[in-house]
């Protein structure tokens, strides 16, 4: 009897875990010019001091459902130089915070540069010894990553009823290289995969090349820090200024301190609260509504 009881409990826990880790495999075209060996890898990076995912060849999304959904959805693209994904600080932890505000979240694993056992080590080595090589390796990957972002939006919109979201309140948030994916999505959408709002967080804009603000550009809030060691602050200001000049909805939060890759890390700085500023903005723009607890 006790054994049967324990099996029942174990089965319940497994079912709960399965629900919590609801994974969607996105459709994609197999590229002729890129090949991956081995599978996707997840591990703790001693270099970046956080959990990372590398060698992504099949785009997927993990669904984080809010207990009391308010209809708003956010697709989250973690950063990592297109070599890795900072899956917790710029992904899962963001999603859980949004869930508490009634926002349904989707953490996107977009396709990355094919790497070996430690993709973080590879980009770290190449950034000092052969930075040109990084550009060569990400060039064929960027269009794939952008396509994955667009497919993610189309999937959520097509399945809006299933996810209990408003098809007209689907946002896209990305960090660093994920910010480049955010803008790649923004510069290439059609009616089905247009984001209703965008949140580029310290976006890697230097890889984008020349760009124009879309005629029907979505509302945007840009987050960055002036002391970003990768010099991303000036391009973030330019991005905001272009939206402003085009008379589109735009907001900018440029923190004096924060560095790069702060995500959901607690540094004891004002930049720790960037996600609350995003939420305030979303409420003000009518892109979300206050959670039940507020």
C-alpha positions as CSV (number, residue, x, y, z in Angstrom):
1,X,0.0,0.0,0.0
2,X,2.8,2.4,0.9
3,X,4.7,1.5,-2.3
4,X,1.5,2.3,-4.3
5,X,1.1,5.6,-2.5
6,X,4.7,6.6,-3.1
7,X,4.3,5.7,-6.8
8,X,1.2,7.9,-7.0
9,X,3.1,10.8,-5.4
10,X,6.0,10.3,-7.7
11,X,3.7,10.3,-10.7
12,X,2.0,13.5,-9.5
13,X,5.4,15.2,-9.1
14,X,6.5,14.1,-12.5
15,X,3.3,15.4,-14.0
16,X,3.7,18.7,-12.2
17,X,7.3,19.0,-13.4
18,X,6.3,18.1,-17.0
19,X,3.6,20.9,-16.9
20,X,6.1,23.4,-15.4
21,X,8.5,22.6,-18.3
22,X,6.1,22.9,-21.1
23,X,8.4,22.9,-24.2
24,X,7.3,24.0,-27.7
25,X,9.5,22.9,-30.7
26,X,9.2,25.6,-33.3
27,X,9.2,24.9,-37.0
28,X,12.3,25.8,-39.0
29,X,14.1,25.4,-42.3
30,X,17.3,23.3,-42.2
31,X,20.2,25.6,-43.4
32,X,22.5,24.3,-46.1
33,X,25.5,26.3,-44.9
34,X,25.5,25.5,-41.1
35,X,26.0,22.2,-39.4
36,X,25.9,21.3,-35.7
37,X,27.5,18.3,-34.1
38,X,26.3,16.8,-30.9
39,X,23.2,18.1,-29.1
40,X,22.2,21.2,-27.2
41,X,24.3,21.6,-24.0
42,X,23.4,23.2,-20.7
43,X,25.9,23.8,-17.9
44,X,27.2,26.3,-15.4
45,X,29.8,28.6,-16.9
46,X,32.6,29.5,-14.5
47,X,33.5,32.3,-16.9
48,X,30.1,34.0,-16.9
49,X,29.2,32.8,-13.4
50,X,25.8,31.6,-14.6
51,X,23.9,28.8,-16.2
52,X,24.1,28.8,-20.0
53,X,22.8,26.9,-23.0
54,X,24.9,26.4,-26.1
55,X,25.0,24.6,-29.5
56,X,21.2,25.2,-30.1
57,X,20.3,23.7,-33.5
58,X,16.5,23.2,-33.0
59,X,14.6,26.3,-31.8
60,X,12.3,25.8,-28.8
61,X,10.3,27.8,-26.3
62,X,9.6,27.0,-22.7
63,X,6.2,28.2,-21.7
64,X,5.7,30.0,-18.3
65,X,2.0,30.4,-17.6
66,X,0.8,33.0,-15.1
67,X,-1.5,31.8,-12.4
68,X,-3.9,34.7,-13.1
69,X,-3.1,35.6,-16.8
70,X,-4.0,39.2,-17.8
71,X,-3.7,38.5,-21.6
72,X,-0.3,40.0,-22.1
73,X,2.5,37.8,-23.4
74,X,6.3,38.3,-23.6
75,X,8.7,36.2,-25.6
76,X,12.1,36.4,-24.0
77,X,15.4,36.0,-26.0
78,X,18.4,35.6,-23.6
79,X,21.8,37.0,-24.6
80,X,25.2,35.4,-25.1
81,X,26.8,36.7,-28.2
82,X,25.0,34.1,-30.4
83,X,27.3,31.5,-28.9
84,X,25.3,30.9,-25.8
85,X,22.2,31.8,-23.9
86,X,22.2,33.2,-20.3
87,X,19.2,31.0,-19.7
88,X,18.5,31.9,-16.0
89,X,19.3,35.6,-15.4
90,X,18.1,36.7,-18.9
91,X,15.5,34.0,-19.3
92,X,13.8,31.9,-16.7
93,X,14.1,34.4,-13.9
94,X,12.6,37.1,-16.1
95,X,9.7,34.8,-17.0
96,X,8.9,34.0,-13.4
97,X,8.9,37.7,-12.4
98,X,6.5,38.5,-15.3
99,X,4.3,35.6,-14.3
100,X,3.8,37.3,-10.9
101,X,2.4,40.3,-12.8
102,X,-0.1,38.1,-14.7
103,X,2.1,38.1,-17.9
104,X,2.5,34.8,-19.8
105,X,6.1,34.3,-20.8
106,X,8.0,32.3,-23.3
107,X,11.7,31.7,-23.0
108,X,13.1,31.3,-26.5
109,X,16.1,29.1,-27.3
110,X,17.0,30.5,-30.8
111,X,19.6,28.9,-33.0
112,X,23.3,29.6,-32.0
113,X,26.8,29.2,-33.5
114,X,27.8,25.6,-33.5
115,X,30.2,25.0,-30.7
116,X,32.0,22.2,-28.8
117,X,31.8,21.3,-25.2
118,X,32.1,24.9,-23.9
119,X,30.7,27.6,-26.2
120,X,31.4,30.3,-23.6
121,X,35.1,29.4,-23.6
122,X,35.2,29.6,-27.4
123,X,33.7,33.1,-27.6
124,X,35.9,34.3,-24.7
125,X,39.0,33.0,-26.5
126,X,38.1,34.4,-29.9
127,X,37.1,37.8,-28.5
128,X,40.8,38.3,-27.4
129,X,42.7,36.2,-30.0
130,X,40.6,36.5,-33.2
131,X,37.5,38.8,-32.9
132,X,37.1,38.8,-36.7
133,X,36.3,35.1,-36.4
134,X,33.3,35.9,-34.2
135,X,31.8,38.0,-37.0
136,X,32.5,35.2,-39.5
137,X,30.8,32.6,-37.3
138,X,27.7,34.6,-36.4
139,X,27.0,35.9,-40.0
140,X,25.2,32.7,-41.2
141,X,23.5,32.3,-37.8
142,X,21.8,35.7,-37.4
143,X,19.2,35.2,-40.1
144,X,18.3,31.9,-38.5
145,X,18.0,33.5,-35.1
146,X,15.8,36.2,-36.5
147,X,13.6,33.6,-38.2
148,X,13.2,31.8,-34.9
149,X,12.0,34.9,-33.2
150,X,9.5,35.6,-35.9
151,X,8.3,32.0,-35.8
152,X,7.9,32.3,-32.0
153,X,5.6,35.3,-32.4
154,X,3.5,33.6,-35.1
155,X,3.2,30.5,-32.9
156,X,2.0,32.5,-29.9
157,X,-0.4,34.5,-31.9
158,X,-1.8,31.5,-33.7
159,X,-2.3,29.7,-30.4
160,X,-3.4,32.7,-28.4
161,X,-6.5,31.1,-27.1
162,X,-4.6,28.0,-26.0
163,X,-2.2,30.2,-24.0
164,X,-4.9,32.5,-22.8
165,X,-3.3,35.6,-24.3
166,X,-4.5,38.6,-26.3
167,X,-3.2,38.2,-29.9
168,X,-2.7,42.0,-29.9
169,X,-0.6,42.1,-26.8
170,X,2.4,39.9,-27.7
171,X,5.8,41.5,-26.9
172,X,9.4,40.6,-27.6
173,X,12.1,41.2,-25.1
174,X,15.8,40.4,-25.7
175,X,19.1,40.9,-24.0
176,X,22.4,41.8,-25.7
177,X,22.6,39.3,-28.7
178,X,18.9,38.6,-27.8
179,X,18.4,42.3,-28.2
180,X,19.8,42.0,-31.7
181,X,17.3,39.2,-32.3
182,X,14.6,41.5,-31.0
183,X,15.5,44.2,-33.5
184,X,16.0,41.6,-36.3
185,X,12.4,40.6,-35.6
186,X,11.3,44.2,-35.6
187,X,13.0,44.9,-39.0
188,X,11.6,41.8,-40.7
189,X,8.0,41.2,-39.5
190,X,4.8,40.7,-41.5
191,X,1.2,40.9,-40.3
192,X,1.3,37.5,-38.6
193,X,4.6,37.9,-36.7
194,X,4.7,41.6,-35.9
195,X,5.5,42.2,-32.2
196,X,3.0,44.4,-30.4
197,X,5.8,46.0,-28.4
198,X,9.5,45.4,-28.0
199,X,12.0,45.6,-25.1
200,X,15.6,45.6,-26.3
201,X,17.8,45.3,-23.1
202,X,21.4,46.5,-23.7
203,X,20.9,45.4,-27.4
204,X,23.9,44.5,-29.6
205,X,23.1,47.0,-32.3
206,X,26.5,47.2,-34.0
207,X,25.9,43.8,-35.7
208,X,22.7,45.1,-37.3
209,X,24.2,47.4,-39.9
210,X,22.2,50.3,-41.3
211,X,18.5,50.2,-40.4
212,X,15.3,52.2,-40.8
213,X,12.4,52.5,-38.4
214,X,9.4,50.6,-39.8
215,X,6.4,52.6,-40.8
216,X,4.2,50.8,-38.3
217,X,7.0,50.3,-35.7
218,X,5.8,48.8,-32.4
219,X,6.1,50.7,-29.1
220,X,9.6,50.3,-27.6
221,X,11.4,50.7,-24.3
222,X,15.2,50.5,-24.3
223,X,17.2,49.5,-21.3
224,X,21.0,49.9,-20.9
225,X,23.8,51.2,-18.7
226,X,26.2,54.0,-19.5
227,X,29.1,52.0,-18.2
228,X,28.4,49.0,-20.4
229,X,32.0,47.7,-21.2
230,X,30.9,46.6,-24.7
231,X,30.1,50.2,-25.5
232,X,26.4,49.4,-26.2
233,X,25.1,52.6,-24.6
234,X,25.6,55.0,-27.6
235,X,23.8,52.7,-30.0
236,X,21.0,52.3,-27.5
237,X,20.6,56.1,-27.5
238,X,20.7,56.1,-31.3
239,X,18.0,53.5,-31.4
240,X,15.7,55.4,-29.1
241,X,16.4,58.7,-31.0
242,X,15.4,57.1,-34.3
243,X,12.1,55.9,-32.8
244,X,11.5,59.3,-31.4
245,X,12.3,61.1,-34.6
246,X,9.9,58.8,-36.4
247,X,7.3,59.9,-33.9
248,X,6.9,56.3,-32.5
249,X,6.2,55.4,-28.9
250,X,9.6,55.2,-27.2
251,X,11.1,55.2,-23.8
252,X,14.7,55.0,-22.7
253,X,16.2,54.0,-19.3
254,X,20.0,54.6,-19.3
255,X,21.5,53.8,-15.9
256,X,24.8,55.4,-14.9
257,X,26.0,52.0,-13.5
258,X,25.0,48.4,-14.3
259,X,27.6,47.2,-16.7
260,X,26.7,44.5,-19.2
261,X,24.6,41.4,-18.7
262,X,22.9,42.5,-15.5
263,X,19.6,40.8,-16.3
264,X,18.0,39.8,-13.1
265,X,21.2,39.9,-11.1
266,X,21.2,41.8,-7.8
267,X,24.1,44.3,-7.8
268,X,22.7,46.8,-5.3
269,X,22.2,49.4,-8.0
270,X,19.2,51.2,-9.5
271,X,19.6,49.0,-12.6
272,X,18.4,46.1,-10.5
273,X,14.9,47.4,-10.9
274,X,14.8,47.8,-14.7
275,X,12.1,45.2,-15.0
276,X,9.8,47.2,-12.8
277,X,10.3,50.2,-15.0
278,X,9.4,48.0,-18.0
279,X,6.2,47.0,-16.2
280,X,5.3,50.6,-15.3
281,X,5.8,51.5,-19.0
282,X,3.6,48.6,-20.1
283,X,0.8,49.7,-17.7
284,X,1.1,53.3,-18.9
285,X,0.9,52.3,-22.6
286,X,-2.1,49.9,-22.0
287,X,0.0,46.9,-23.0
288,X,-0.7,45.2,-19.7
289,X,-3.1,45.6,-16.7
290,X,-2.3,45.5,-13.0
291,X,-2.0,42.0,-11.5
292,X,-4.7,40.8,-9.1
293,X,-2.4,41.3,-6.2
294,X,-1.9,45.0,-6.9
